[in-house]
């Protein structure tokens, strides 16, 4: 059994054997073990626009996520598992974690048996390249598809704005409707399965 923390209700981690999903209603900050975890703590207050939308800056404080990242990090360190956040998350500096190299590969993240890596979820089926940082502890570290993926340009954006702007705004800029946030935040199933496998490997390491 593993626990999937800070996941979307009825999302990719629901309905899987031996996976206990914790959504917002369950409040994953309260998770007290004993299973290894896959953690997806909210990232809004740690990213490029942590302060708010560009046209309404300074609405929020850096890292003001009600303790979600801190709880996720503590769970990974305590029970073993892996945490996922957008690349260049300011949480890494806030919690004294080493930044992983963009070229890929696992490097030591801290002095608590933690490891970190940079990987793009586009290699695993996400619409965009979705550069991601991982933090793992007490698990087997897989070799992932390292490096930058192929540049993706939306054909509508290319026709409407030209190459330079279409390249700059990326694929997600052309996704409309109410599902845009869900699509952006979604974890592709092949990538989800790798994270689950990593968490499950904590059992093997503990038994060794």
Secondary structure, DSSP 4 states (H G I P E B T S, - for coil): -EEEES--TTSTTTT-TTEEEE-TTT-GGG---SSEEEE----TTTSTTTT--GGG-SSS-TT-STTHHHHHHHHHHHH-EEEEEETT-THHHHTTPPPPPTT---EE-SSSSEEEEEEEGGGGT-SS--EEEEEEESS-------S-------HHHHHHH-HHHHHHH-SGGG--STTHHHHHHPPPHHHHHHHHHHHHHHHHHHH-
